[in-house]
Structure formats: structure tokens, C-alpha cells
Amino acid sequence: MRASTRLLVVLLAPSLVLFALLTLYPLLRVLLLAFTDSDYGFEGADFVGLANFAELAEGRGFRRAAWNTVAFAVMATVGEVVLGLALALLLDRAFRGRRLVTLVLLAPYVLSTIVVGAIWRAWFHYDVGFLNTALRGVGLPGVPWLFDPVLALPSIALADLWQATPFCFLILYAGLRSIPPDLHEAARIDGAGTWARFRDITLPLLWPYILIAGLMRTLDSFKLFDKVYAMTGGGPGNATETLSMFVQRLAFRFFDIGMASAAALVMVVVAGGLAAIYARQLMRPPA
């Protein structure tokens, strides 16, 4: 082994050991526990095969949590990418105060999720919340944002939109700044309008950045837990319970570790599939 290779192995060893202990071992343990009826660990657990997965598929709680997770991920990801793109296009132009506006836009992203949840829970308060106060100020009735089973999940998505859109904005703004200005100038000289330049130049060159932002936000939205926990606790009923909250309830309230491991394994497989789809799109050669 050459000296450079040995040095590389030595430098990577601590990270590989931590990765194995904190990622590979827990994942392998979940994989094995998913096929048992364990209520704590392997001791006393019996192998049940696919029974846990069959029970999950038949359970209304798991299906509702899966639907809530998918619905939230779609609402949050699409909204954040579209709004982030709009803000990036807006701030890509030079104007007075652009740096200040950028700092204000980035402020929500540096807040912790629990703080964001507390802020929006206060804003959504039915009696004294900012939003209902504004509605009553224009003669409209207050809205039970977090207590209506139909509105609760979109309300949480709105809070996530406020916090996570700056992340998409940063990625897409960096992508816009990487596009050579000469391309737009040449198209303008050839008579292309604003929409034509956006459609034929900006959007194709920005597409990889859009996919990256979409991938990051999809995976993050798919494992949503803390914002729901801070704002609704999964209620009303189970209208906002996500898969992460479903796993937490099974594992740490009912101590059904086998079933919780099966649900967590489903989450890992679905998240891996979504990541593979995005990666395939990113690696696809341009047309």
C-alpha cells in the first residue's frame, strides 16, 4: 500500500467508524427488528416474518400517517421551490437595499424548528393570533387553523414554507448567478423576450439546481416530526400525524419496537426510492 493510500485510510478511519456506529449499526438493527415481535430488543423476541408489514398495511393509522406525510411533502416541496425560484429571480436584479432584503429573507431559516413552531402556533391562535386578528380587522370571521382537521396540515405546511423557502432561495440564487450573462445578452440582441429567455436559457440551466432543492426539501419534509410535535402534537385526532410521529408513538408510547421498526424501514425504503429518482434525473445527460 502506498504512503498516500495509507494516509487516506488513516484520515478517513474516524469518520468511517462513526458512520458505522451511528448509521449502519442502527439501520441493521432496525432491519432485523422489523421481522420480530419485539417490545424492547432481541431478547425474548420471536421471528414473525412479514406479519408486521401486513399489519401496517391493514392499519388505518399507518395509512393515514403515510397520506399525511405525502400530502405535506408535496405541499411543502412544491411551494418552497416555486417561491424560492420567484425570490431568486426577483433578487437577481440589482436594486437599492437588495442586501438588506436578502438578510431579512434568510432570517427564518436560522431559527430552530421549535421556535418557528412556537411563533406560528401563536400566530394561529384562534382568539388573539395575528392572522385571525387581521381577518377580524377586515370584517371576516376567525379561522380555527390548527383545530380544523382539514386546515391543520396546510397550516403546518405554511409554517414550513416560511422557514424553509430561504434554503431553496439560496440554492436557486446560486444557480442563477452561475449562468453566464452573455447568453441572455445574445438572446436579447436576437429579439428574445423575457419569457423566451427564461424558458429557453434560465430554466434549462437552472434545472439541476431545482432538482437539488427539490430533493433536499422532499427528504426533509418526508421525515417531518418536530414542527408537528410543536404545533399540533399530531392532532386534531390524527389529522396531522406523520410517519415519524407514528413510529415515535409505537416505539416510545406502546413499546411495540417490532412494528415501529417495520414502519421505519418502510420510511427508509421510500426515502431511498425518492432519492434514486432525483439522482437519476440529475445524472441524465441534457437533451
Secondary structure, 3 states (H helix, E strand, C coil): CCHHHHHHHHHHHHHHHHHHHHHHHHHHHHHHHCCECCCCCCCCCCECCCHHHHHHHHCHHHHHHHHHHHHHHHHHHHHHHHHHHHHHHHHCCCCCCHHHHHHHHHHHHHCCHHHHHHHHHHHCCCCCCHHHHHHHHCCCCCCCCCCCCCCHHHHHHHHHHHHHHHHHHHHHHHHHHCCCHHHHHHHHHCCCCHHHHHHHHHHHHHHHHHHHHHHHHHHHHHCCCHHHHHHCCCCCCCCCCCHHHHHHHHHHCCCCHHHHHHHHHHHHHHHHHHHHHHHHHHHCCCC
